[in-house]
Amino acid sequence: MRIVALAGGIGGARFLRGLKDVVGPDDEITVIGNTGDDIHLFGLKVCPDLDTVMYTLGGGIHEEQGWGRAGETFAVKEELVAYGVGPSWFGLGDKDFATHIVRTQMLGAGYPLSAVTEALCDRWQPGVRLLPMSDDRVETHVRITEEGRTRAVHFQEYWVKLHAAVDAEAIIPVGADTAKPAPGVLEAIAAADVILFPPSNPVVSIGTVLAVPGIREAVVAAAAPVVGLSPIVGGAPVRGMADKVLAAVGVEASAAAVARHYGAELLDGWLVDEVDADAVESVAAAGIACRAVPLLMTDPAATAAMARTALELAEQVRR
Amino acid sequence: MRIVALAGGIGGARFLRGLKDVVGPDDEITVIGNTGDDIHLFGLKVCPDLDTVMYTLGGGIHEEQGWGRAGETFAVKEELVAYGVGPSWFGLGDKDFATHIVRTQMLGAGYPLSAVTEALCDRWQPGVRLLPMSDDRVETHVRITEEGRTRAVHFQEYWVKLHAAVDAEAIIPVGADTAKPAPGVLEAIAAADVILFPPSNPVVSIGTVLAVPGIREAVVAAAAPVVGLSPIVGGAPVRGMADKVLAAVGVEASAAAVARHYGAELLDGWLVDEVDADAVESVAAAGIACRAVPLLMTDPAATAAMARTALELAEQVRR
C-alpha cells in the first residue's frame, strides 16, 4: 500500500511514528512536508518541520520538547549572543546547527532542497520518503498589529518569539503562488492508495502545503481516499496555537469547523476525538464520513491506534 | 608611537601579546594579518590566522594548543562526521563555528572581510587594530607529489592533514597577484614609526602578506625602521614546519638564511637567538643590523623582553 501524508512539525511527526507502527513491511509512506515555516537564520537555511519529521522518525528527537535534538548543547548559540548577533529567540542547538550547515552548504552547491533532504535522510533513515512540498522558497508570514502599527512578521517570529500572543490578522504564504511542487510530490499523490492529513495545523502546516499550486488539485483529483485527523479537541488545539491562525482565516477552533474548512472536495473521511462526538453528524452532513475516536497521542500505542483507525476509515470510504 | 606588525598565526599572536605588554598607553599597534591560509569549510569562511590573533589578544585562545578557543566542545563537528560530511581533519569547535557563522553571514550580506574583522574584534577587543592583508580572496596552495602524482593542495590540507610530511615543491599564493591591500593597510605602513616582522612563517605567513601587490613596495618605501625576529632557532623552526616551506622556496632553515631571504631592501634589523650568535656577522654583512638575544617565547616575560629588544633595535637603526 502506498500512503501519502501531508505533514507539519511535532503533531505530524508523532502521528507518522504511529503510522509506521501499524503499516506492513511492503507499505510505503511518502511524507510531503511543509516548508512554509523555513527560515534563514545566521545565513543558514533552517527547515523546522522537515527536521522535526526527520529527527522524530530517525530517533534523534528531543522527546519531551518535540522538536530539536536529544542531548543538545548550545555553545554556538551562546557565542552568537556574545557577538551580539541575533535573533536569540530561536533555539538552535549545536547538533541542530550541523544539520543546517550541511543543508546550507549543499543548497549553495546547487542541490535542490529535495535532494538535500534525501541526503540528510540517508543518515537518519526515517523509514519514510520525506519530500519537501516544494524546492522553491515559500515563507509563511503573519500580519499583526501592535501599538497601532500593522506589519507582517515571519511565522517563526509570530510563533516562537511572540508566542502567538497577538492576533493573527492574515496568513500570507509568501512565494507560494509561484512555487512548484517538488519532484515526486504530484506523482506520489496520484499513485497513492491512501492520503492522510495528520493532526497538523490546518492553516500554517497542511494549508501551506495545499497552497502550492498543483498540490491541492492533485489531492482533489486523486483516486485514493483522503482521511484527516482533527488537531482540535474539545474546542482547543491539542498542542500549539492553531486557534490563533484559524481565526485569521475565519475558521472556528472546532473539529467540525476544520473539517468544513478542508471541505468534502478534499476530505473523504475525518476523525474527531470522542469529546467532539457531537460534531460527527454535522461533518457527515457536509459530505465527509466522520468517526469519533480517542485522538490524544499520549503514548505510542494510542498514536498507533489513531493511525490504524484512519486507515480503516480510508477503506470504508474508498470509492 | 605607531607600530605596524605583519603577522601569521600562533607565533605572531604570541609575540603581539608580548608587544602589547611593553608599549605605552598612547602607542598604537596595527596588525596586518595573513589571510592566505583562509579556507572555506562546510560553506563557511574560516580565517585561522586572523582568529588566532583575535582570540589570543582577546583572551579567548586555547593556551596550550595555541589556536582555537579555550573550553571548546565539538558537537557540531561530531554531527558533521555522522552526516559523512568532511573534511574531518580540520578541528573546528562549537565556539569557533560561531565565529565562522557570523563572518560568513556578514560576507554574504556584502561586507568586506576588513569590516567583518572589525565587527568581530568589537567583541574581542584585542587592543590592536587588526586588518586582513586584503579583502580579496587569496589562498595559499602547496604543490606536492605523492605516488608519482603531482598536485596542488590547499595550505591547510598540507599543514593540518598531511602534517607537512610530504616535500613542498612550490608555494602558490593563488589570487595574490590580483589582490588589493585591504583599506588602511598601505596607509598604516606609510605612517608607521616602527614596522615589525614577528617570528611568523617567512614564506606562508609574512611572505604571503608581502605577496599582495603594493604591500612589499610600501614596506620598502616606508620611513620607519623594519625589524624582524627569526622564527628559526638553532637551524629548526621554533614551532610548526617552516623548514618545509622554506625548502620549497630554496631557502635554508637558518636564522641567517631567512634574514637574507627578506633582504636588506626590506629589513633594517634582525634578531636571532643566542644559539645562532654566529649568524650575526653574516647578516650584518648583508646590510642588516643583527643582535643575538633569547628568542624563545617561553612565558609572557620572555616574550615581552623580545618585543622590547625589537623596539630598541628599531631605534638603533632608525635613519
Boltz contact constraints between the chains, C-beta under 6 A:
constraints:
  - contact:
      token1: [A, 42]
      token2: [B, 101]
      max_distance: 6.0
  - contact:
      token1: [A, 42]
      token2: [B, 105]
      max_distance: 6.0
  - contact:
      token1: [A, 43]
      token2: [B, 104]
      max_distance: 6.0
  - contact:
      token1: [A, 43]
      token2: [B, 105]
      max_distance: 6.0
  - contact:
      token1: [A, 43]
      token2: [B, 108]
      max_distance: 6.0
  - contact:
      token1: [A, 73]
      token2: [B, 75]
      max_distance: 6.0
  - contact:
      token1: [A, 75]
      token2: [B, 73]
      max_distance: 6.0
  - contact:
      token1: [A, 75]
      token2: [B, 94]
      max_distance: 6.0
  - contact:
      token1: [A, 75]
      token2: [B, 95]
      max_distance: 6.0
  - contact:
      token1: [A, 76]
      token2: [B, 94]
      max_distance: 6.0
  - contact:
      token1: [A, 76]
      token2: [B, 97]
      max_distance: 6.0
  - contact:
      token1: [A, 76]
      token2: [B, 98]
      max_distance: 6.0
  - contact:
      token1: [A, 79]
      token2: [B, 95]
      max_distance: 6.0
  - contact:
      token1: [A, 79]
      token2: [B, 98]
      max_distance: 6.0
  - contact:
      token1: [A, 80]
      token2: [B, 98]
      max_distance: 6.0
  - contact:
      token1: [A, 83]
      token2: [B, 102]
      max_distance: 6.0
  - contact:
      token1: [A, 83]
      token2: [B, 123]
      max_distance: 6.0
  - contact:
      token1: [A, 85]
      token2: [B, 102]
      max_distance: 6.0
  - contact:
      token1: [A, 94]
      token2: [B, 75]
      max_distance: 6.0
  - contact:
      token1: [A, 94]
      token2: [B, 76]
      max_distance: 6.0
  - contact:
      token1: [A, 94]
      token2: [B, 94]
      max_distance: 6.0
  - contact:
      token1: [A, 95]
      token2: [B, 75]
      max_distance: 6.0
  - contact:
      token1: [A, 95]
      token2: [B, 79]
      max_distance: 6.0
  - contact:
      token1: [A, 97]
      token2: [B, 76]
      max_distance: 6.0
  - contact:
      token1: [A, 98]
      token2: [B, 76]
      max_distance: 6.0
  - contact:
      token1: [A, 98]
      token2: [B, 79]
      max_distance: 6.0
  - contact:
      token1: [A, 98]
      token2: [B, 80]
      max_distance: 6.0
  - contact:
      token1: [A, 101]
      token2: [B, 42]
      max_distance: 6.0
  - contact:
      token1: [A, 102]
      token2: [B, 83]
      max_distance: 6.0
  - contact:
      token1: [A, 102]
      token2: [B, 85]
      max_distance: 6.0
  - contact:
      token1: [A, 104]
      token2: [B, 43]
      max_distance: 6.0
  - contact:
      token1: [A, 105]
      token2: [B, 42]
      max_distance: 6.0
  - contact:
      token1: [A, 105]
      token2: [B, 43]
      max_distance: 6.0
  - contact:
      token1: [A, 108]
      token2: [B, 43]
      max_distance: 6.0
  - contact:
      token1: [A, 123]
      token2: [B, 83]
      max_distance: 6.0
